[in-house]
Amino acid sequence: MKRNWSAEQKIAIVLQGLKGDSAVTEVCRQHGITTALYYQWRDRFLEGGQSALAHKGNSSGKQQELQSKIRELERIIGRLTVQNEILKKTEELLGK
């Protein structure tokens, strides 16, 4: 029977094996998985961590890009607010 494991479950199993308190074969037996599957999960887990750490510098660039977009949107909101106020004053002056 094939079982679908959530990401959280996979991480917990991989971490249990990495801790070394039990042999990987014992961890696999406890959870009913093959050692081959465990090592696939472990390798993906470690690659993901390596990738996240390697791209740490890029998050700063992404953050700056987002800050720039926020400033641009704030300027647009300010301009639209001024235009809206002008239209309200014009409407008041025309008596509508």
TALINGI-V495402 format. One record per residue. RES is the residue in three letters. SS is DSSP state (h for helix, s for strand, l for the rest). PHI is phi in degrees with one decimal (NA if undefined). Layout:
# TALINGI-V495402
RES_SS_PHI + RES_SS_PHI
This chain:
# TALINGI-V495402
MET_l_NA + LYS_l_-88.4 + ARG_l_-117.1 + ASN_l_-93.9 + TRP_l_-101.4 + SER_l_-74.0 + ALA_h_-59.8 + GLU_h_-63.6 + GLN_h_-66.0 + LYS_h_-60.5 + ILE_h_-61.3 + ALA_h_-62.0 + ILE_h_-67.2 + VAL_h_-61.7 + LEU_h_-63.4 + GLN_h_-60.9 + GLY_h_-69.7 + LEU_h_-70.7 + LYS_h_-61.0 + GLY_l_83.9 + ASP_l_-66.9 + SER_l_-129.4 + ALA_l_-67.8 + VAL_h_-57.7 + THR_h_-61.3 + GLU_h_-69.2 + VAL_h_-60.3 + CYS_h_-63.0 + ARG_h_-63.1 + GLN_h_-59.9 + HIS_h_-102.3 + GLY_l_70.6 + ILE_l_-122.8 + THR_l_-83.5 + THR_h_-65.7 + ALA_h_-61.2 + LEU_h_-65.6 + TYR_h_-56.4 + TYR_h_-68.6 + GLN_h_-63.1 + TRP_h_-61.4 + ARG_h_-60.5 + ASP_h_-63.3 + ARG_h_-64.4 + PHE_h_-60.2 + LEU_h_-69.0 + GLU_h_-63.9 + GLY_h_-62.5 + GLY_h_-66.2 + GLN_h_-63.9 + SER_h_-63.0 + ALA_h_-63.1 + LEU_h_-72.5 + ALA_h_-69.2 + HIS_l_-97.0 + LYS_h_-56.3 + GLY_h_-64.9 + ASN_h_-70.7 + SER_h_-65.8 + SER_h_-65.7 + GLY_h_-64.4 + LYS_h_-66.2 + GLN_h_-64.8 + GLN_h_-63.6 + GLU_h_-62.3 + LEU_h_-65.8 + GLN_h_-61.9 + SER_h_-63.3 + LYS_h_-64.4 + ILE_h_-61.1 + ARG_h_-61.0 + GLU_h_-62.4 + LEU_h_-67.4 + GLU_h_-64.0 + ARG_h_-62.7 + ILE_h_-63.6 + ILE_h_-62.3 + GLY_h_-61.0 + ARG_h_-62.6 + LEU_h_-66.9 + THR_h_-64.5 + VAL_h_-62.9 + GLN_h_-61.3 + ASN_h_-63.6 + GLU_h_-63.2 + ILE_h_-62.2 + LEU_h_-63.9 + LYS_h_-64.2 + LYS_h_-64.4 + THR_h_-62.7 + GLU_h_-63.6 + GLU_h_-64.2 + LEU_h_-66.1 + LEU_h_-82.9 + GLY_l_78.4 + LYS_l_-88.0
